[in-house]
């Protein structure tokens, strides 16, 4: 007769396999979504009138980061759509809010390097 341990082992193996295969599918869906959004990078971004706003440089969750005249703007992905080789921002852009989101991304993403004073250059490291 089949021992109780064998029955438990078969049951756990079945449940483990079911969990393993289910998890793989959700990962595949995430990868497809990431690939779809990565297609939005390194493109010029225009407004509804066709004026160039800047260039898309990064994604931060559901925010696309646009570099515009030395500043970074953050626009929710639900407000942009692909328009051929460019990205179109739908509707009116609240540039104050977009700048605030872009600046938050910049602070979190970049480590600023402080420049040394020329008079102290080379004195601290012995060169």
C-alpha positions, -999 to +999 in steps of 0.1 A: +000+000+000+010+035-006+023+051+026+009+084+039+043+100+034+042+091-003+007+106-007+019+138+010+050+140-011+030+136-043+005+163-032+033+188-023+050+181-056+018+188-075+011+220-056+047+232-059+047+226-097+014+245-100+028+274-081+060+274-101+042+275-135+018+302-124+046+324-113+065+321-146+035+334-165+031+365-144+068+373-149+064+370-186+035+395-186+057+419-166+086+415-191+063+423-220+050+454-203+085+466-195+096+460-232+065+480-244+074+510-222+111+508-230+101+516-266+092+550-253+128+560-244+152+582-265+124+598-285+114+634-291+083+644-272+058+669-287+027+686-274-007+686-292+003+715-314+034+697-326+059+718-306+089+699-293+089+696-255+121+676-251+134+640-253+123+610-232+152+598-211+138+574-184+108+557-169+100+559-132+071+535-125+042+550-144+060+584-151+080+591-182+109+615-176+115+641-203+147+662-205+137+697-216+161+726-218+183+713-191+154+704-168+136+672-162+098+669-165+077+640-153+045+631-172+022+602-163+023+575-190-015+576-193-010+611-208+013+601-236+010+580-267+033+569-295+030+591-326+052+575-352+088+582-343+078+607-316+058+607-284+027+629-281+016+644-248-022+644-248-040+673-233-026+703-214+006+699-194+009+714-160+046+723-163+049+732-126+037+697-115+058+680-143+089+699-132+083+689-096+080+652-105+111+654-128+131+671-101+121+644-076+133+618-101+166+636-107+174+639-069+167+602-064+186+591-095+217+612-097+245+616-072+259+651-076+296+656-076+309+686-058+338+703-075+368+711-054+382+746-051+412+751-074+433+764-045+429+731-026+432+709-056+458+681-052+466+690-015+443+663+001+453+633-020+491+640-022+492+647-059 
